[in-house]
Amino acid sequence: MFKSNTVYRLKDPVRYNDEYGEGYDRVETFGECDGMYMTDCWVVNQLGEIHPGYCECPVPIRFEDVEEQNVQQPANQDKERSSEMWR
């Protein structure tokens, strides 16, 4: 189950590799999501930078698509994120 304010590695690390960039192999939970099996997440790289193609709003991610053992704290804690974009 997901935890709020947490970064998870994707099981399929190339899922979001596209014309906007590569290396976006993590997702960061958005909002209060403790205990959920599916929640909205930001697609990010190891530096915490949001994927340019998904920067307008978080995308729904299933818990079965992430690796639970690689839980991390967000790298960019100095910026607040909204469902619209960076603030």
PyMOL Python script that loads the backbone (N, CA, C, O; Angstrom):
from pymol import cmd

cmd.read_pdbstr("""\
ATOM      1  N   MET A   1       0.828  -1.185   0.000  1.00  0.00           N
ATOM      2  CA  MET A   1       0.000   0.000   0.000  1.00  0.00           C
ATOM      3  C   MET A   1       0.873   1.249   0.000  1.00  0.00           C
ATOM      4  O   MET A   1       1.942   1.269   0.610  1.00  0.00           O
ATOM      5  N   PHE A   2       0.419   2.270  -0.674  1.00  0.00           N
ATOM      6  CA  PHE A   2       1.183   3.506  -0.803  1.00  0.00           C
ATOM      7  C   PHE A   2       1.260   4.273   0.517  1.00  0.00           C
ATOM      8  O   PHE A   2       0.403   4.148   1.393  1.00  0.00           O
ATOM      9  N   LYS A   3       2.327   5.075   0.620  1.00  0.00           N
ATOM     10  CA  LYS A   3       2.507   6.005   1.729  1.00  0.00           C
ATOM     11  C   LYS A   3       2.618   7.412   1.142  1.00  0.00           C
ATOM     12  O   LYS A   3       3.169   7.593   0.056  1.00  0.00           O
ATOM     13  N   SER A   4       2.101   8.387   1.849  1.00  0.00           N
ATOM     14  CA  SER A   4       2.162   9.780   1.395  1.00  0.00           C
ATOM     15  C   SER A   4       3.588  10.299   1.405  1.00  0.00           C
ATOM     16  O   SER A   4       4.413   9.858   2.205  1.00  0.00           O
ATOM     17  N   ASN A   5       3.876  11.249   0.503  1.00  0.00           N
ATOM     18  CA  ASN A   5       5.171  11.925   0.429  1.00  0.00           C
ATOM     19  C   ASN A   5       6.331  10.942   0.327  1.00  0.00           C
ATOM     20  O   ASN A   5       7.311  11.043   1.065  1.00  0.00           O
ATOM     21  N   THR A   6       6.208   9.993  -0.594  1.00  0.00           N
ATOM     22  CA  THR A   6       7.197   8.929  -0.753  1.00  0.00           C
ATOM     23  C   THR A   6       7.481   8.705  -2.232  1.00  0.00           C
ATOM     24  O   THR A   6       6.601   8.874  -3.077  1.00  0.00           O
ATOM     25  N   VAL A   7       8.728   8.320  -2.538  1.00  0.00           N
ATOM     26  CA  VAL A   7       9.146   8.018  -3.904  1.00  0.00           C
ATOM     27  C   VAL A   7       9.329   6.506  -4.028  1.00  0.00           C
ATOM     28  O   VAL A   7       9.946   5.873  -3.171  1.00  0.00           O
ATOM     29  N   TYR A   8       8.790   5.942  -5.097  1.00  0.00           N
ATOM     30  CA  TYR A   8       8.910   4.509  -5.384  1.00  0.00           C
ATOM     31  C   TYR A   8       9.542   4.328  -6.758  1.00  0.00           C
ATOM     32  O   TYR A   8       9.286   5.109  -7.674  1.00  0.00           O
ATOM     33  N   ARG A   9      10.373   3.288  -6.898  1.00  0.00           N
ATOM     34  CA  ARG A   9      10.915   2.926  -8.209  1.00  0.00           C
ATOM     35  C   ARG A   9       9.866   2.126  -8.963  1.00  0.00           C
ATOM     36  O   ARG A   9       9.167   1.297  -8.381  1.00  0.00           O
ATOM     37  N   LEU A  10       9.762   2.383 -10.267  1.00  0.00           N
ATOM     38  CA  LEU A  10       8.855   1.624 -11.116  1.00  0.00           C
ATOM     39  C   LEU A  10       9.443   0.249 -11.416  1.00  0.00           C
ATOM     40  O   LEU A  10      10.654   0.123 -11.600  1.00  0.00           O
ATOM     41  N   LYS A  11       8.616  -0.766 -11.466  1.00  0.00           N
ATOM     42  CA  LYS A  11       9.079  -2.105 -11.846  1.00  0.00           C
ATOM     43  C   LYS A  11       9.535  -2.122 -13.301  1.00  0.00           C
ATOM     44  O   LYS A  11      10.458  -2.855 -13.656  1.00  0.00           O
ATOM     45  N   ASP A  12       8.889  -1.313 -14.147  1.00  0.00           N
ATOM     46  CA  ASP A  12       9.266  -1.171 -15.553  1.00  0.00           C
ATOM     47  C   ASP A  12       9.951   0.191 -15.702  1.00  0.00           C
ATOM     48  O   ASP A  12       9.275   1.183 -15.974  1.00  0.00           O
ATOM     49  N   PRO A  13      11.282   0.261 -15.529  1.00  0.00           N
ATOM     50  CA  PRO A  13      11.980   1.546 -15.479  1.00  0.00           C
ATOM     51  C   PRO A  13      11.980   2.349 -16.776  1.00  0.00           C
ATOM     52  O   PRO A  13      12.294   3.539 -16.746  1.00  0.00           O
ATOM     53  N   VAL A  14      11.644   1.751 -17.898  1.00  0.00           N
ATOM     54  CA  VAL A  14      11.633   2.496 -19.163  1.00  0.00           C
ATOM     55  C   VAL A  14      10.219   2.868 -19.604  1.00  0.00           C
ATOM     56  O   VAL A  14      10.022   3.346 -20.721  1.00  0.00           O
ATOM     57  N   ARG A  15       9.260   2.657 -18.754  1.00  0.00           N
ATOM     58  CA  ARG A  15       7.855   2.900 -19.095  1.00  0.00           C
ATOM     59  C   ARG A  15       7.604   4.329 -19.582  1.00  0.00           C
ATOM     60  O   ARG A  15       6.810   4.530 -20.502  1.00  0.00           O
ATOM     61  N   TYR A  16       8.255   5.308 -18.992  1.00  0.00           N
ATOM     62  CA  TYR A  16       8.023   6.708 -19.348  1.00  0.00           C
ATOM     63  C   TYR A  16       9.172   7.310 -20.156  1.00  0.00           C
ATOM     64  O   TYR A  16       9.241   8.532 -20.286  1.00  0.00           O
ATOM     65  N   ASN A  17      10.079   6.491 -20.705  1.00  0.00           N
ATOM     66  CA  ASN A  17      11.108   6.995 -21.615  1.00  0.00           C
ATOM     67  C   ASN A  17      10.437   7.336 -22.942  1.00  0.00           C
ATOM     68  O   ASN A  17       9.793   6.489 -23.561  1.00  0.00           O
ATOM     69  N   ASP A  18      10.594   8.573 -23.365  1.00  0.00           N
ATOM     70  CA  ASP A  18       9.978   9.005 -24.609  1.00  0.00           C
ATOM     71  C   ASP A  18      10.742  10.192 -25.171  1.00  0.00           C
ATOM     72  O   ASP A  18      11.879  10.443 -24.771  1.00  0.00           O
ATOM     73  N   GLU A  19      10.134  10.921 -26.087  1.00  0.00           N
ATOM     74  CA  GLU A  19      10.814  12.055 -26.718  1.00  0.00           C
ATOM     75  C   GLU A  19      11.123  13.187 -25.746  1.00  0.00           C
ATOM     76  O   GLU A  19      11.904  14.080 -26.078  1.00  0.00           O
ATOM     77  N   TYR A  20      10.527  13.172 -24.551  1.00  0.00           N
ATOM     78  CA  TYR A  20      10.786  14.220 -23.556  1.00  0.00           C
ATOM     79  C   TYR A  20      11.958  13.884 -22.636  1.00  0.00           C
ATOM     80  O   TYR A  20      12.421  14.744 -21.887  1.00  0.00           O
ATOM     81  N   GLY A  21      12.433  12.660 -22.684  1.00  0.00           N
ATOM     82  CA  GLY A  21      13.583  12.313 -21.863  1.00  0.00           C
ATOM     83  C   GLY A  21      13.583  10.876 -21.393  1.00  0.00           C
ATOM     84  O   GLY A  21      12.601  10.147 -21.531  1.00  0.00           O
ATOM     85  N   GLU A  22      14.717  10.495 -20.833  1.00  0.00           N
ATOM     86  CA  GLU A  22      14.887   9.147 -20.296  1.00  0.00           C
ATOM     87  C   GLU A  22      15.300   9.247 -18.843  1.00  0.00           C
ATOM     88  O   GLU A  22      15.761  10.293 -18.387  1.00  0.00           O
ATOM     89  N   GLY A  23      15.135   8.164 -18.125  1.00  0.00           N
ATOM     90  CA  GLY A  23      15.552   8.125 -16.737  1.00  0.00           C
ATOM     91  C   GLY A  23      14.456   8.489 -15.748  1.00  0.00           C
ATOM     92  O   GLY A  23      14.725   8.636 -14.556  1.00  0.00           O
ATOM     93  N   TYR A  24      13.232   8.635 -16.221  1.00  0.00           N
ATOM     94  CA  TYR A  24      12.108   8.912 -15.328  1.00  0.00           C
ATOM     95  C   TYR A  24      11.558   7.570 -14.858  1.00  0.00           C
ATOM     96  O   TYR A  24      10.523   7.100 -15.329  1.00  0.00           O
ATOM     97  N   ASP A  25      12.279   6.970 -13.919  1.00  0.00           N
ATOM     98  CA  ASP A  25      12.002   5.606 -13.486  1.00  0.00           C
ATOM     99  C   ASP A  25      11.418   5.520 -12.085  1.00  0.00           C
ATOM    100  O   ASP A  25      11.424   4.454 -11.469  1.00  0.00           O
ATOM    101  N   ARG A  26      10.912   6.645 -11.579  1.00  0.00           N
ATOM    102  CA  ARG A  26      10.347   6.692 -10.237  1.00  0.00           C
ATOM    103  C   ARG A  26       9.025   7.447 -10.263  1.00  0.00           C
ATOM    104  O   ARG A  26       8.742   8.206 -11.189  1.00  0.00           O
ATOM    105  N   VAL A  27       8.229   7.223  -9.236  1.00  0.00           N
ATOM    106  CA  VAL A  27       7.009   7.999  -9.044  1.00  0.00           C
ATOM    107  C   VAL A  27       6.980   8.498  -7.610  1.00  0.00           C
ATOM    108  O   VAL A  27       7.403   7.804  -6.686  1.00  0.00           O
ATOM    109  N   GLU A  28       6.473   9.714  -7.438  1.00  0.00           N
ATOM    110  CA  GLU A  28       6.337  10.325  -6.120  1.00  0.00           C
ATOM    111  C   GLU A  28       4.857  10.498  -5.821  1.00  0.00           C
ATOM    112  O   GLU A  28       4.124  11.087  -6.615  1.00  0.00           O
ATOM    113  N   THR A  29       4.420   9.990  -4.690  1.00  0.00           N
ATOM    114  CA  THR A  29       3.008  10.077  -4.354  1.00  0.00           C
ATOM    115  C   THR A  29       2.574  11.523  -4.184  1.00  0.00           C
ATOM    116  O   THR A  29       3.356  12.381  -3.772  1.00  0.00           O
ATOM    117  N   PHE A  30       1.313  11.776  -4.508  1.00  0.00           N
ATOM    118  CA  PHE A  30       0.743  13.112  -4.441  1.00  0.00           C
ATOM    119  C   PHE A  30      -0.435  13.096  -3.475  1.00  0.00           C
ATOM    120  O   PHE A  30      -1.327  12.255  -3.587  1.00  0.00           O
ATOM    121  N   GLY A  31      -0.435  14.017  -2.540  1.00  0.00           N
ATOM    122  CA  GLY A  31      -1.552  14.133  -1.611  1.00  0.00           C
ATOM    123  C   GLY A  31      -1.551  13.043  -0.552  1.00  0.00           C
ATOM    124  O   GLY A  31      -0.583  12.298  -0.401  1.00  0.00           O
ATOM    125  N   GLU A  32      -2.632  12.969   0.163  1.00  0.00           N
ATOM    126  CA  GLU A  32      -2.786  11.978   1.237  1.00  0.00           C
ATOM    127  C   GLU A  32      -3.207  10.655   0.619  1.00  0.00           C
ATOM    128  O   GLU A  32      -4.310  10.541   0.085  1.00  0.00           O
ATOM    129  N   CYS A  33      -2.332   9.652   0.688  1.00  0.00           N
ATOM    130  CA  CYS A  33      -2.633   8.380   0.028  1.00  0.00           C
ATOM    131  C   CYS A  33      -2.266   7.164   0.872  1.00  0.00           C
ATOM    132  O   CYS A  33      -2.194   6.052   0.349  1.00  0.00           O
ATOM    133  N   ASP A  34      -2.036   7.358   2.157  1.00  0.00           N
ATOM    134  CA  ASP A  34      -1.669   6.227   3.022  1.00  0.00           C
ATOM    135  C   ASP A  34      -2.700   5.106   2.908  1.00  0.00           C
ATOM    136  O   ASP A  34      -3.901   5.329   3.060  1.00  0.00           O
ATOM    137  N   GLY A  35      -2.209   3.900   2.639  1.00  0.00           N
ATOM    138  CA  GLY A  35      -3.060   2.725   2.582  1.00  0.00           C
ATOM    139  C   GLY A  35      -3.759   2.469   1.261  1.00  0.00           C
ATOM    140  O   GLY A  35      -4.501   1.493   1.148  1.00  0.00           O
ATOM    141  N   MET A  36      -3.551   3.309   0.260  1.00  0.00           N
ATOM    142  CA  MET A  36      -4.215   3.118  -1.035  1.00  0.00           C
ATOM    143  C   MET A  36      -3.427   2.137  -1.915  1.00  0.00           C
ATOM    144  O   MET A  36      -2.205   2.033  -1.813  1.00  0.00           O
ATOM    145  N   TYR A  37      -4.151   1.428  -2.771  1.00  0.00           N
ATOM    146  CA  TYR A  37      -3.539   0.520  -3.737  1.00  0.00           C
ATOM    147  C   TYR A  37      -3.368   1.171  -5.100  1.00  0.00           C
ATOM    148  O   TYR A  37      -2.654   0.649  -5.957  1.00  0.00           O
ATOM    149  N   MET A  38      -4.023   2.313  -5.304  1.00  0.00           N
ATOM    150  CA  MET A  38      -3.877   3.094  -6.523  1.00  0.00           C
ATOM    151  C   MET A  38      -4.013   4.556  -6.126  1.00  0.00           C
ATOM    152  O   MET A  38      -4.927   4.934  -5.393  1.00  0.00           O
ATOM    153  N   THR A  39      -3.075   5.383  -6.629  1.00  0.00           N
ATOM    154  CA  THR A  39      -3.109   6.797  -6.275  1.00  0.00           C
ATOM    155  C   THR A  39      -2.436   7.622  -7.359  1.00  0.00           C
ATOM    156  O   THR A  39      -1.753   7.078  -8.227  1.00  0.00           O
ATOM    157  N   ASP A  40      -2.628   8.923  -7.311  1.00  0.00           N
ATOM    158  CA  ASP A  40      -1.974   9.826  -8.248  1.00  0.00           C
ATOM    159  C   ASP A  40      -0.534  10.065  -7.822  1.00  0.00           C
ATOM    160  O   ASP A  40      -0.250  10.293  -6.646  1.00  0.00           O
ATOM    161  N   CYS A  41       0.373  10.011  -8.793  1.00  0.00           N
ATOM    162  CA  CYS A  41       1.800  10.189  -8.530  1.00  0.00           C
ATOM    163  C   CYS A  41       2.420  11.061  -9.613  1.00  0.00           C
ATOM    164  O   CYS A  41       1.953  11.091 -10.752  1.00  0.00           O
ATOM    165  N   TRP A  42       3.479  11.768  -9.240  1.00  0.00           N
ATOM    166  CA  TRP A  42       4.320  12.481 -10.200  1.00  0.00           C
ATOM    167  C   TRP A  42       5.351  11.503 -10.730  1.00  0.00           C
ATOM    168  O   TRP A  42       5.931  10.746  -9.951  1.00  0.00           O
ATOM    169  N   VAL A  43       5.596  11.497 -12.030  1.00  0.00           N
ATOM    170  CA  VAL A  43       6.659  10.693 -12.637  1.00  0.00           C
ATOM    171  C   VAL A  43       7.926  11.528 -12.537  1.00  0.00           C
ATOM    172  O   VAL A  43       7.982  12.636 -13.069  1.00  0.00           O
ATOM    173  N   VAL A  44       8.961  10.996 -11.847  1.00  0.00           N
ATOM    174  CA  VAL A  44      10.180  11.761 -11.584  1.00  0.00           C
ATOM    175  C   VAL A  44      11.426  10.934 -11.910  1.00  0.00           C
ATOM    176  O   VAL A  44      11.358   9.719 -12.096  1.00  0.00           O
ATOM    177  N   ASN A  45      12.571  11.632 -11.972  1.00  0.00           N
ATOM    178  CA  ASN A  45      13.851  10.950 -12.124  1.00  0.00           C
ATOM    179  C   ASN A  45      14.528  10.863 -10.753  1.00  0.00           C
ATOM    180  O   ASN A  45      13.925  11.223  -9.742  1.00  0.00           O
ATOM    181  N   GLN A  46      15.762  10.392 -10.715  1.00  0.00           N
ATOM    182  CA  GLN A  46      16.440  10.212  -9.429  1.00  0.00           C
ATOM    183  C   GLN A  46      16.725  11.526  -8.714  1.00  0.00           C
ATOM    184  O   GLN A  46      16.983  11.522  -7.511  1.00  0.00           O
ATOM    185  N   LEU A  47      16.685  12.652  -9.427  1.00  0.00           N
ATOM    186  CA  LEU A  47      16.889  13.965  -8.820  1.00  0.00           C
ATOM    187  C   LEU A  47      15.580  14.587  -8.329  1.00  0.00           C
ATOM    188  O   LEU A  47      15.588  15.657  -7.720  1.00  0.00           O
ATOM    189  N   GLY A  48      14.460  13.917  -8.593  1.00  0.00           N
ATOM    190  CA  GLY A  48      13.168  14.440  -8.190  1.00  0.00           C
ATOM    191  C   GLY A  48      12.540  15.383  -9.186  1.00  0.00           C
ATOM    192  O   GLY A  48      11.535  16.026  -8.883  1.00  0.00           O
ATOM    193  N   GLU A  49      13.120  15.478 -10.379  1.00  0.00           N
ATOM    194  CA  GLU A  49      12.585  16.353 -11.423  1.00  0.00           C
ATOM    195  C   GLU A  49      11.394  15.670 -12.095  1.00  0.00           C
ATOM    196  O   GLU A  49      11.458  14.488 -12.433  1.00  0.00           O
ATOM    197  N   ILE A  50      10.320  16.414 -12.283  1.00  0.00           N
ATOM    198  CA  ILE A  50       9.113  15.864 -12.885  1.00  0.00           C
ATOM    199  C   ILE A  50       9.296  15.703 -14.390  1.00  0.00           C
ATOM    200  O   ILE A  50       9.872  16.561 -15.059  1.00  0.00           O
ATOM    201  N   HIS A  51       8.795  14.589 -14.903  1.00  0.00           N
ATOM    202  CA  HIS A  51       8.821  14.316 -16.339  1.00  0.00           C
ATOM    203  C   HIS A  51       8.124  15.462 -17.077  1.00  0.00           C
ATOM    204  O   HIS A  51       6.989  15.801 -16.741  1.00  0.00           O
ATOM    205  N   PRO A  52       8.783  16.071 -18.081  1.00  0.00           N
ATOM    206  CA  PRO A  52       8.200  17.220 -18.783  1.00  0.00           C
ATOM    207  C   PRO A  52       6.848  16.937 -19.442  1.00  0.00           C
ATOM    208  O   PRO A  52       6.019  17.841 -19.552  1.00  0.00           O
ATOM    209  N   GLY A  53       6.620  15.728 -19.871  1.00  0.00           N
ATOM    210  CA  GLY A  53       5.360  15.388 -20.514  1.00  0.00           C
ATOM    211  C   GLY A  53       4.213  15.168 -19.543  1.00  0.00           C
ATOM    212  O   GLY A  53       3.055  15.091 -19.954  1.00  0.00           O
ATOM    213  N   TYR A  54       4.525  15.066 -18.255  1.00  0.00           N
ATOM    214  CA  TYR A  54       3.505  14.815 -17.236  1.00  0.00           C
ATOM    215  C   TYR A  54       3.565  15.858 -16.127  1.00  0.00           C
ATOM    216  O   TYR A  54       3.173  15.576 -14.995  1.00  0.00           O
ATOM    217  N   CYS A  55       4.046  17.049 -16.435  1.00  0.00           N
ATOM    218  CA  CYS A  55       4.264  18.064 -15.400  1.00  0.00           C
ATOM    219  C   CYS A  55       3.012  18.842 -15.033  1.00  0.00           C
ATOM    220  O   CYS A  55       3.024  19.570 -14.040  1.00  0.00           O
ATOM    221  N   GLU A  56       1.941  18.718 -15.790  1.00  0.00           N
ATOM    222  CA  GLU A  56       0.720  19.468 -15.505  1.00  0.00           C
ATOM    223  C   GLU A  56      -0.095  18.852 -14.370  1.00  0.00           C
ATOM    224  O   GLU A  56      -0.731  19.571 -13.599  1.00  0.00           O
ATOM    225  N   CYS A  57      -0.078  17.536 -14.268  1.00  0.00           N
ATOM    226  CA  CYS A  57      -0.826  16.880 -13.191  1.00  0.00           C
ATOM    227  C   CYS A  57      -0.268  15.476 -12.963  1.00  0.00           C
ATOM    228  O   CYS A  57       0.317  14.881 -13.868  1.00  0.00           O
ATOM    229  N   PRO A  58      -0.450  14.951 -11.755  1.00  0.00           N
ATOM    230  CA  PRO A  58       0.018  13.592 -11.472  1.00  0.00           C
ATOM    231  C   PRO A  58      -0.812  12.562 -12.238  1.00  0.00           C
ATOM    232  O   PRO A  58      -1.920  12.854 -12.688  1.00  0.00           O
ATOM    233  N   VAL A  59      -0.264  11.357 -12.381  1.00  0.00           N
ATOM    234  CA  VAL A  59      -0.944  10.288 -13.115  1.00  0.00           C
ATOM    235  C   VAL A  59      -1.290   9.145 -12.158  1.00  0.00           C
ATOM    236  O   VAL A  59      -0.578   8.942 -11.174  1.00  0.00           O
ATOM    237  N   PRO A  60      -2.358   8.397 -12.419  1.00  0.00           N
ATOM    238  CA  PRO A  60      -2.715   7.274 -11.545  1.00  0.00           C
ATOM    239  C   PRO A  60      -1.717   6.121 -11.712  1.00  0.00           C
ATOM    240  O   PRO A  60      -1.381   5.725 -12.828  1.00  0.00           O
ATOM    241  N   ILE A  61      -1.256   5.600 -10.579  1.00  0.00           N
ATOM    242  CA  ILE A  61      -0.291   4.489 -10.556  1.00  0.00           C
ATOM    243  C   ILE A  61      -0.828   3.412  -9.610  1.00  0.00           C
ATOM    244  O   ILE A  61      -1.345   3.719  -8.536  1.00  0.00           O
ATOM    245  N   ARG A  62      -0.701   2.158 -10.020  1.00  0.00           N
ATOM    246  CA  ARG A  62      -1.107   1.037  -9.164  1.00  0.00           C
ATOM    247  C   ARG A  62       0.086   0.601  -8.322  1.00  0.00           C
ATOM    248  O   ARG A  62       1.226   0.631  -8.787  1.00  0.00           O
ATOM    249  N   PHE A  63      -0.178   0.198  -7.085  1.00  0.00           N
ATOM    250  CA  PHE A  63       0.886  -0.225  -6.194  1.00  0.00           C
ATOM    251  C   PHE A  63       1.631  -1.437  -6.746  1.00  0.00           C
ATOM    252  O   PHE A  63       2.821  -1.606  -6.477  1.00  0.00           O
ATOM    253  N   GLU A  64       0.959  -2.264  -7.498  1.00  0.00           N
ATOM    254  CA  GLU A  64       1.606  -3.450  -8.078  1.00  0.00           C
ATOM    255  C   GLU A  64       2.628  -3.089  -9.154  1.00  0.00           C
ATOM    256  O   GLU A  64       3.398  -3.952  -9.577  1.00  0.00           O
ATOM    257  N   ASP A  65       2.652  -1.834  -9.605  1.00  0.00           N
ATOM    258  CA  ASP A  65       3.602  -1.393 -10.626  1.00  0.00           C
ATOM    259  C   ASP A  65       4.869  -0.763 -10.049  1.00  0.00           C
ATOM    260  O   ASP A  65       5.731  -0.313 -10.804  1.00  0.00           O
ATOM    261  N   VAL A  66       4.990  -0.726  -8.718  1.00  0.00           N
ATOM    262  CA  VAL A  66       6.173  -0.149  -8.080  1.00  0.00           C
ATOM    263  C   VAL A  66       6.861  -1.185  -7.204  1.00  0.00           C
ATOM    264  O   VAL A  66       6.261  -2.181  -6.800  1.00  0.00           O
ATOM    265  N   GLU A  67       8.138  -0.927  -6.919  1.00  0.00           N
ATOM    266  CA  GLU A  67       8.921  -1.804  -6.050  1.00  0.00           C
ATOM    267  C   GLU A  67       8.856  -1.269  -4.624  1.00  0.00           C
ATOM    268  O   GLU A  67       9.384  -0.198  -4.325  1.00  0.00           O
ATOM    269  N   GLU A  68       8.213  -2.018  -3.764  1.00  0.00           N
ATOM    270  CA  GLU A  68       8.009  -1.568  -2.388  1.00  0.00           C
ATOM    271  C   GLU A  68       9.319  -1.423  -1.620  1.00  0.00           C
ATOM    272  O   GLU A  68       9.431  -0.539  -0.771  1.00  0.00           O
ATOM    273  N   GLN A  69      10.306  -2.263  -1.892  1.00  0.00           N
ATOM    274  CA  GLN A  69      11.549  -2.247  -1.125  1.00  0.00           C
ATOM    275  C   GLN A  69      12.444  -1.047  -1.414  1.00  0.00           C
ATOM    276  O   GLN A  69      13.418  -0.832  -0.693  1.00  0.00           O
ATOM    277  N   ASN A  70      12.148  -0.264  -2.439  1.00  0.00           N
ATOM    278  CA  ASN A  70      12.984   0.880  -2.798  1.00  0.00           C
ATOM    279  C   ASN A  70      12.347   2.218  -2.435  1.00  0.00           C
ATOM    280  O   ASN A  70      12.498   3.196  -3.166  1.00  0.00           O
ATOM    281  N   VAL A  71      11.656   2.263  -1.340  1.00  0.00           N
ATOM    282  CA  VAL A  71      10.978   3.482  -0.905  1.00  0.00           C
ATOM    283  C   VAL A  71      12.012   4.536  -0.516  1.00  0.00           C
ATOM    284  O   VAL A  71      12.988   4.230   0.168  1.00  0.00           O
ATOM    285  N   GLN A  72      11.796   5.788  -0.957  1.00  0.00           N
ATOM    286  CA  GLN A  72      12.694   6.904  -0.670  1.00  0.00           C
ATOM    287  C   GLN A  72      11.881   8.125  -0.288  1.00  0.00           C
ATOM    288  O   GLN A  72      10.684   8.206  -0.564  1.00  0.00           O
ATOM    289  N   GLN A  73      12.541   9.063   0.345  1.00  0.00           N
ATOM    290  CA  GLN A  73      11.924  10.367   0.590  1.00  0.00           C
ATOM    291  C   GLN A  73      12.153  11.225  -0.652  1.00  0.00           C
ATOM    292  O   GLN A  73      13.154  11.041  -1.343  1.00  0.00           O
ATOM    293  N   PRO A  74      11.253  12.151  -0.947  1.00  0.00           N
ATOM    294  CA  PRO A  74      11.416  13.007  -2.126  1.00  0.00           C
ATOM    295  C   PRO A  74      12.713  13.800  -2.090  1.00  0.00           C
ATOM    296  O   PRO A  74      13.124  14.275  -1.032  1.00  0.00           O
ATOM    297  N   ALA A  75      13.364  13.945  -3.251  1.00  0.00           N
ATOM    298  CA  ALA A  75      14.627  14.673  -3.351  1.00  0.00           C
ATOM    299  C   ALA A  75      14.413  16.178  -3.316  1.00  0.00           C
ATOM    300  O   ALA A  75      15.244  16.910  -2.778  1.00  0.00           O
ATOM    301  N   ASN A  76      13.304  16.646  -3.886  1.00  0.00           N
ATOM    302  CA  ASN A  76      13.031  18.079  -3.976  1.00  0.00           C
ATOM    303  C   ASN A  76      12.025  18.514  -2.921  1.00  0.00           C
ATOM    304  O   ASN A  76      10.888  18.849  -3.253  1.00  0.00           O
ATOM    305  N   GLN A  77      12.419  18.515  -1.680  1.00  0.00           N
ATOM    306  CA  GLN A  77      11.503  18.904  -0.617  1.00  0.00           C
ATOM    307  C   GLN A  77      11.384  20.420  -0.500  1.00  0.00           C
ATOM    308  O   GLN A  77      10.554  20.908   0.266  1.00  0.00           O
ATOM    309  N   ASP A  78      12.190  21.173  -1.240  1.00  0.00           N
ATOM    310  CA  ASP A  78      12.148  22.632  -1.157  1.00  0.00           C
ATOM    311  C   ASP A  78      11.051  23.237  -2.029  1.00  0.00           C
ATOM    312  O   ASP A  78      10.811  24.442  -1.962  1.00  0.00           O
ATOM    313  N   LYS A  79      10.378  22.422  -2.849  1.00  0.00           N
ATOM    314  CA  LYS A  79       9.318  22.932  -3.709  1.00  0.00           C
ATOM    315  C   LYS A  79       8.008  22.237  -3.380  1.00  0.00           C
ATOM    316  O   LYS A  79       7.962  21.032  -3.135  1.00  0.00           O
ATOM    317  N   GLU A  80       6.956  23.022  -3.380  1.00  0.00           N
ATOM    318  CA  GLU A  80       5.627  22.469  -3.166  1.00  0.00           C
ATOM    319  C   GLU A  80       5.016  22.166  -4.516  1.00  0.00           C
ATOM    320  O   GLU A  80       5.121  22.976  -5.437  1.00  0.00           O
ATOM    321  N   ARG A  81       4.386  21.023  -4.650  1.00  0.00           N
ATOM    322  CA  ARG A  81       3.767  20.646  -5.911  1.00  0.00           C
ATOM    323  C   ARG A  81       2.258  20.696  -5.775  1.00  0.00           C
ATOM    324  O   ARG A  81       1.708  20.337  -4.734  1.00  0.00           O
ATOM    325  N   SER A  82       1.603  21.133  -6.811  1.00  0.00           N
ATOM    326  CA  SER A  82       0.145  21.129  -6.840  1.00  0.00           C
ATOM    327  C   SER A  82      -0.299  20.232  -7.978  1.00  0.00           C
ATOM    328  O   SER A  82       0.535  19.748  -8.743  1.00  0.00           O
ATOM    329  N   SER A  83      -1.567  20.006  -8.099  1.00  0.00           N
ATOM    330  CA  SER A  83      -2.057  19.180  -9.202  1.00  0.00           C
ATOM    331  C   SER A  83      -1.954  19.924 -10.525  1.00  0.00           C
ATOM    332  O   SER A  83      -2.115  19.314 -11.583  1.00  0.00           O
ATOM    333  N   GLU A  84      -1.693  21.208 -10.492  1.00  0.00           N
ATOM    334  CA  GLU A  84      -1.578  21.978 -11.731  1.00  0.00           C
ATOM    335  C   GLU A  84      -0.138  22.064 -12.217  1.00  0.00           C
ATOM    336  O   GLU A  84       0.127  21.854 -13.401  1.00  0.00           O
ATOM    337  N   MET A  85       0.794  22.370 -11.323  1.00  0.00           N
ATOM    338  CA  MET A  85       2.206  22.451 -11.698  1.00  0.00           C
ATOM    339  C   MET A  85       3.024  22.877 -10.496  1.00  0.00           C
ATOM    340  O   MET A  85       2.479  23.018  -9.401  1.00  0.00           O
ATOM    341  N   TRP A  86       4.319  23.084 -10.674  1.00  0.00           N
ATOM    342  CA  TRP A  86       5.189  23.538  -9.601  1.00  0.00           C
ATOM    343  C   TRP A  86       4.713  24.901  -9.078  1.00  0.00           C
ATOM    344  O   TRP A  86       4.198  25.729  -9.829  1.00  0.00           O
ATOM    345  N   ARG A  87       4.898  25.100  -7.801  1.00  0.00           N
ATOM    346  CA  ARG A  87       4.594  26.417  -7.218  1.00  0.00           C
ATOM    347  C   ARG A  87       5.881  27.023  -6.754  1.00  0.00           C
ATOM    348  O   ARG A  87       5.884  28.135  -6.226  1.00  0.00           O
TER     349      ARG A  87
END
""", "prot")
cmd.dss("prot")
cmd.show_as("cartoon", "prot")
cmd.util.cbc("prot")
cmd.orient("prot")
